[in-house]
Amino acid sequence: MTVAPPWVLRCPVVTITRPQPAVVAVSLPPRVPVVLRWPPLRVTGHIPPAPGVIRLHAPPQGPWRLPLPQGHPLRNMVLPARRFP
C-alpha cells in the first residue's frame, strides 16, 4: 500500500461572496435607430485601375547608420543586451 505524503495548504483560504443585486434600478431610454439617407452618386467618365506596383522617382538615400563623431560621450558606450519576450 502506497501512502501519499501529507499535503499542506500553504496559501490563505478566503471566502468569496457574489455581489448582491442593486437596490436602485436604473432604466435606460429606448434605443432609436438612426437612418441616414445618402444622396445618390453618379460617376461619369472612365476610372483607371489602381497601379499594381508603385515606383519611386528616386532610390532611397543612405547611409542608414552614421557613426558618432570622435569624442562624443556615447561613442564607446556599451549598451545592455536586448531581451525579447
Secondary structure, 3 states (H helix, E strand, C coil): CCCCCCCCCCCCCCCCCCCCCCCCCCCCCCCCCCCCCCCCCCCCCCCCCCCCCCCCCCCCCCCCCCCCCCCCCCCCCCCCCCCCC
